[in-house]
Amino acid sequence: MTARAHGELWTASEAEGVAATEAGWFPEVYREFEDRLLAGGEHAYPCHFGAHGQRLGQNSFSAIDSGPHAAEVLAQVLRQYRERAWEGPRRQSLVVFAGPPDPHARLADHQAWFWSLLGELMELDSVPWPEDVPRDPRDPHWQWSFSGEPWFVFAASPGYRARRSRDLGPCLTMIFQVNRVFKGMGGATPAGWAAKERVRAQLTRYDTIPPHPDLGDKESSVLHKWRQYALPDDDSLPPRDGCPLRGLSRSSGPSAHSDRV
């Protein structure tokens, strides 16, 4: 990465410009990501909404380097994106590439880094925890939250072998979405369930392993959402109370510090 590009928030068109003109590792990982989402035919990406948003230029992008300040940089990006996410197209996502690229990275290492970043972000957060979101990750309705906002987030990594849909290029890639994305499309609604069934059918074609059980029923779509954040590369099931962030419940501390930023 270049110093100028580190930790900036880009629109899709700005990311295209950076990928075309900047040195460093971002152009490689951005092109790889785009190629995978926009592939056609038998290689078509299974999530229609993700591919559609990329095709229409609705997504936002950022990139961070590993290091002691990675979470602080990511926190600034998320605060900026949170304001953008409630304007414009509803089904937009923030795509964060965490580098440098390592196409041979171990899935366990990337997932450990992913959970570590989410935990550090919670500790850095100075905004009160959303009142309608449980604070304890063991609660079935808990959802990872930051800057007063509940988010759906998932990790992609080149460490996936069987679950190819979670390999979006040579970096740890994190996708962040605010709840507005799912308005009227929640897993418990008819429209949401139909969309999920369509994705599951495409996952069966795209991956070399059946869709994970946590993606497979209406209850799993709305409860224990953290289990979808960093799927295993097999059908193993973590314990219901096994969220890696369970020791960081926001019962006190930063939640009382300041107003929204």
N, C-alpha and C positions, 0 to 999 in steps of 0.2 A: 504494500500500500504506500501511497505518497502521504506526506504530512497533511496536505490539503484535503485529501479524500477521507482521512481517518475519522469515522464517527459522524459523518454528515448524513442528513436525510434527503433523499432524492425522490422526485417524481419519476415515473417510468421514462419519460423523455429525457430527463436529466441523467438518469442512469445510463441510457443509451449513449449520451454524449460522453460521459466519463469512460464508458467501455471502449469508445472509439478513439479517445485522445490520451488517456492517462496511461502511465507506466504502472508497474506493480502487478499484483495478482488479481485485482478486481475484474479486469476484462475477461480473463479466462473463466472465472467462476460464474460471471454473469451470463456469458454466452452458453456455457454448459447448461445452466439452469433454464435459460430460454429455449434452447434446443430440446430439452426433455419435455417441457410443458407444452410446446407447440408442435411436437412430432405428430404425424398423421398415421392413418392406417392401423396396422397391428401394433404400432409403437405409441399410439395415442395415449396421453396421460389419463389415468382413470378418473380423476376428479374434474368433472366438467366445469365447475365453478372456478377452480383455480386456473385452468387453461383458458377459459373465457375471459377472466379478468386480466390475464397476461396479454392475451391477444388484443384486447381493447385498450391496453395501456393504463389500467386502473390501479395497479399495485404501486407501492412505495418501496424503496430499497435503502439499505445502509450496509456498512461493512465495518467490522471491528477487528483489531489485532489482539491476539492473546497477550496477557501481561497483567500486572497488578491493578491496572486501572480499567480493565475491560468492562466491568460492571458499571462503573461510573459513567463511562462513555455511552454504554447502552441505555442507561437510565435517562440521559439527556435526549437520546434519540426517541425513546418511547414517550417522553413528555411532549415532545414536538408532534409526534405522530398522533397521539391521542386527540389533539385538537383537529387535525386534518381528517381523522377517521369518521368524525360525525358530520362531515360535509361531503358533498359530491356523491359518487356512486356508493350504494350501500354495501355491495359485496367486494370490498377492497381489502387487501392484506398488506402487512408490512413484512418484507423479506429481509432478514439480517444474515449476512454471511460472516461467520466467525473464522478467521484465518490465523496463520497462513494455511494454504491448501495442503492437504495430506491425503492423497487418494488411497493410501494403505492404512489409514487410521483404524484403530480398533473401535468397534461400536461401544464397548464398555467405557472406553476413555472419553469418547464424545458425549455419551449420555451422562457420565459423571460431571463433565464440564457444564453441560446444559443445566442439570439440576443445581450445580454450584452457582451458576449465574442467576438462576431464578431466586435462589436463597439470598444471594448478595443484594439483588434488587429489592427484595422485601426489607432487608435491613437498612438499605439506603432510603427507603420511601419515607417521606415526611408528611404524606397526605393521609387523613383518616381512612381506615379500612371501610369499604362499602357496607352500609348498615344492613343490607339485605343478603349479604354473603357471610356464611359462618366463618369464624376465625380459625377453627380447628380443622386441619386437613383430614382428620379421621371422620368428620361429618360427611355423609354421602352427598350433600349439596355444596360442599366446599368447592371453590374455584380460585385459581391463582389470580391475584389482583395486584394492581400497581397504579399509583397516582389516582386513587379513588375509583378505579375502573376494573371490573372483572374481565379477564381476557381468556380466550382460548388460544393456546400456544402448542405447537408441536415441533419436534426435532427431526431433522433429516440428516443422514450421514452416509458417506461412502462405505462405512463399515457394514451396512446392510447387504446381505447376499440374496436371501430368499424374498424378502419384502422389498422388492425393487422400487415400489412407489414411494418409499421413504429414503431413497437415494437420489438427491437432486444435484449432485456434483461433488467436487473434491474437498469441500469444506463442511464443517458443521453448519447447517442451515437451519435457522429458526423462523417459523412463520407465526406472526402475531395477528390476532383478529379480535376486535371488540364485539360485544354482544349484538350490536346493531346488525352485523353481518347475518345473524341467524333469525332476525325478526320475522315471524310468520313461517319459519323453516326449522323450528326446533325439532329434535328427534322424536318428541312425543306427539307432534302434529301430523295429520295425514300428508301434507306437502313435504314435511321434513322426512318422514319415514319413506315416502316414495323416492325422494332424492337419495337417501342413504341406501336404499335397495339398488338403485341404479349404480351408485358408486361401488357397492359390494360386487355386483355382477362384473363390472369392469376390473375390479381388483383381482377377481378370480382369473381373468384373462391375462392380466399384466404381471402379477406376482407369480412366483413358483411355489407358493404356499397359500392355503385358504385364508380369507380375511380373519384377523385376530378375533377371538371370542368377545373381547371388549368392544368391538365394533358391530356386534352381531345381533343385539336385541334392543327393544325399546327402552328397557330399564338402564342398560349400559350407556345409552345415548344421553341420558339426563342425570345419572348418578355417578359419583366417583370419576368425574371427567379427567382427573389427573392421570388415570390409567391409560388414556389415549395420547398423552403428551409425548411419551418416549416408548413406543411399542417395542417389545422384544422381537428378535428375528425368528421366533418360533411361536408355538401356541401356549407357552408357559404363562401362568397367571400369578401376579403378585398378590399378597394378602390384601384384603380390603383396607386394612389400617396401615399399610406399608408405604404410604407416600413418603418419599425422601425428605420432604419439607415438614414433616409432622412435628419436628422440634422447634419450628420457627413460627408457631401460631401467633398472630398479631393481637395478643390480649392486652398489651400495654406498650409503652415506649413510643416509637415514632408515630403511632396512630394519633397521638395527642399533640403533636408538635406545631402544626401549622395548617393554614388553609390550603386549598388546591393551588397547584402551580402549573 
